[in-house]
Amino acid sequence: MTSTSTLERSAGERLTPVRWTRAQWMLLLVLCTVLALDALDVSMVGVALPSIGTELHLGTESLQWIVSAYVLGYGSLLLLGGRMADLLGRRRIFLIALSVFAAASLLGGLVDDPALLIATRFVKGLAAAFTAPAGFSIITTNFAEGRERNRAVSIFTTFGASGFSLGLVVGGLMTALSWRWTFLVSVPVALAVVILGLKYIPRDSAAGKDQDSGHDVWGAVTLAAGMLGLVYTLVSAPGNGWGSVATIAGFVASAAVLAAFAVIENRVRHPLIRFSILKEGWVARANLSAVGLFGSYLSFQFILTLYLQSVLGWSPLGMALALLPTGLLVASSAPFADRLIDRFGAPRLILTGLASLALGYVLFLRVGTSPNYVTDILPSVLLLGVGFALAFPSINVQATAGIRNTEQGLAAGLIQTSTQVGAALVLAVTTAMVSSHGNAPVAGAAVDAAAMLEQYRPGLILSAAVAVAALLIAAAPSRQRISVAADHSTA
């Protein structure tokens, strides 16, 4: 059974159909489902934060770690995860990591200790750090280079964006039952995909022993430790004092570890990051755009969840329905993302998407303690949906534009790392600003709605500022010319 899925340019610019087999469609379904599950987990649990805080008696700073632990675990080991997939076999790494993800989801839904809950989130992030690059490389090795692969990658990345957006809705539905279901719902899905993966993911060979030097373990360790230390210091600074010995020592130690990471990357034979790649094409701007996109959105969602439930008193289900348009816009864009990129070019869509996001954040600053949904909230919801749908797949495409084939994996891993680690940093700064503006309340505690909204407002302003900064960076003139041919080949 075959189906026309995309078109391939032949000599003379004539378009001829390219057909995917049923096995290829099922393979893509498996990979896309896992990426969507990874993204779903971030936003789905975010909706449950007020309920988790109420039951486990956690304040804003502690709740932030439930989100940050996942994205830090995800982002800090993405590059190592991709390298291990090449070394040990993509299929093997993908299926093992997905099984660990399912086990950590089950444990997270059963525990009552906050520290253990955060630990399970970190483990799930680590597992996702192996499934995401392994899944991406499975696509690049099973779909022919050109428009066929671009079509597959576009669908793959749009599934990730859709999972993140629809996670708000699914999270609301699950939290209406119990916050624990935001953890447990992933278990049967992950196990079902493991079974399908055993059938549809082609077997591949592991690299030879002579490539063992491809492990940059110390690079991965120093990157993870440095980012964890930096985020912990940022979140703890309001309580400890920005000028305290603990805060200063934390920043110094984190900077030293990250400096060690930079030294290691410049000396090892197979570094996680070849820093000079940032000078090529759109790589640097695409990665900074990704930080702005995901960092601003994740921080905005964190505050929006607390605002709608703690300030306005909305139920998780009511919040999910209110934000449903965002998820629908992103999800419905999946079949057309590659066509839009091919027609208008990724750079234009990135600028349009980031502008839409920034405008959505700015408009939301008007909200008060008794907003009208249609006039005060819905416009931002729609603008965020359009912005994410346009910018997310375009940034991923542009991050590898003009990069030679031998470094496509590095460029892809770098953009994923920037997305996750950058988001963790922006969220940490947001939490620090909220905490500095007043005493962070324990979720569920009786507080003055107006006072809480004012406490959250600096974080809302930061989300808008980060999106505007990303827009300015993306709009800056490029110092290096990207040929039209190279741009179209990756669009």
GIUR-V352132 format. One record per residue. N is the residue number from 0. NEAR is the number of other ideal C-beta (glycine too) atoms within 8 Angstrom. Layout:
n->(N	N)
near->(NEAR	NEAR)
//
This chain:
n->(0	1	2	3	4	5	6	7	8	9	10	11	12	13	14	15	16	17	18	19	20	21	22	23	24	25	26	27	28	29	30	31	32	33	34	35	36	37	38	39	40	41	42	43	44	45	46	47	48	49	50	51	52	53	54	55	56	57	58	59	60	61	62	63	64	65	66	67	68	69	70	71	72	73	74	75	76	77	78	79	80	81	82	83	84	85	86	87	88	89	90	91	92	93	94	95	96	97	98	99	100	101	102	103	104	105	106	107	108	109	110	111	112	113	114	115	116	117	118	119	120	121	122	123	124	125	126	127	128	129	130	131	132	133	134	135	136	137	138	139	140	141	142	143	144	145	146	147	148	149	150	151	152	153	154	155	156	157	158	159	160	161	162	163	164	165	166	167	168	169	170	171	172	173	174	175	176	177	178	179	180	181	182	183	184	185	186	187	188	189	190	191	192	193	194	195	196	197	198	199	200	201	202	203	204	205	206	207	208	209	210	211	212	213	214	215	216	217	218	219	220	221	222	223	224	225	226	227	228	229	230	231	232	233	234	235	236	237	238	239	240	241	242	243	244	245	246	247	248	249	250	251	252	253	254	255	256	257	258	259	260	261	262	263	264	265	266	267	268	269	270	271	272	273	274	275	276	277	278	279	280	281	282	283	284	285	286	287	288	289	290	291	292	293	294	295	296	297	298	299	300	301	302	303	304	305	306	307	308	309	310	311	312	313	314	315	316	317	318	319	320	321	322	323	324	325	326	327	328	329	330	331	332	333	334	335	336	337	338	339	340	341	342	343	344	345	346	347	348	349	350	351	352	353	354	355	356	357	358	359	360	361	362	363	364	365	366	367	368	369	370	371	372	373	374	375	376	377	378	379	380	381	382	383	384	385	386	387	388	389	390	391	392	393	394	395	396	397	398	399	400	401	402	403	404	405	406	407	408	409	410	411	412	413	414	415	416	417	418	419	420	421	422	423	424	425	426	427	428	429	430	431	432	433	434	435	436	437	438	439	440	441	442	443	444	445	446	447	448	449	450	451	452	453	454	455	456	457	458	459	460	461	462	463	464	465	466	467	468	469	470	471	472	473	474	475	476	477	478	479	480	481	482	483	484	485	486	487	488	489	490)
near->(4	7	8	7	9	11	8	12	8	8	3	4	5	7	8	7	7	12	8	11	8	8	7	10	11	11	13	13	9	13	12	11	11	14	16	12	14	14	14	14	14	14	15	15	15	15	16	14	15	13	12	14	15	9	7	9	6	10	10	12	13	10	13	13	11	14	16	13	13	16	16	17	17	15	19	15	13	15	17	14	17	15	13	11	15	10	11	8	10	13	12	9	15	17	12	9	15	15	10	11	15	13	8	13	16	11	10	12	12	6	9	4	6	8	6	9	14	11	9	14	17	12	11	15	16	12	13	15	17	16	17	14	17	15	13	14	13	14	14	12	7	8	9	7	6	9	12	14	12	13	12	11	13	13	13	15	14	15	13	13	14	14	15	14	15	12	17	18	12	12	17	17	11	14	15	8	6	7	10	8	11	14	12	10	11	12	11	6	10	15	9	8	13	12	8	11	13	7	7	8	13	6	6	8	5	8	8	5	4	4	8	7	6	10	10	15	7	8	16	13	8	13	13	12	9	14	16	10	12	14	13	9	12	12	14	12	14	9	7	8	7	6	5	9	5	8	14	9	8	14	10	8	9	13	9	8	12	13	8	10	12	9	8	13	14	7	5	9	4	8	11	11	10	8	8	6	13	8	7	9	9	12	14	8	11	14	13	12	15	15	16	16	19	12	14	17	13	15	16	13	11	16	14	10	13	14	13	12	13	13	12	10	5	9	8	16	10	10	15	15	9	11	13	10	10	14	15	9	14	17	10	8	13	10	5	7	15	14	7	11	15	8	6	6	9	14	10	8	14	16	11	11	17	17	10	14	17	13	9	15	16	8	10	13	10	6	9	7	8	3	9	6	8	6	6	12	12	10	10	11	13	12	13	15	15	11	17	18	16	14	17	15	15	15	15	13	16	13	15	11	15	10	12	5	5	4	10	11	12	12	13	14	14	14	15	13	12	13	13	16	13	14	15	14	14	15	16	14	10	14	15	12	11	15	14	9	9	9	4	10	10	9	16	7	6	2	8	5	9	7	9	13	13	9	11	13	10	11	14	13	9	14	15	13	8	14	15	9	9	15	13	8	11	13	6	7	3	8	3	7	4	10	7	5	6	11	13	8	7	12	12)
//
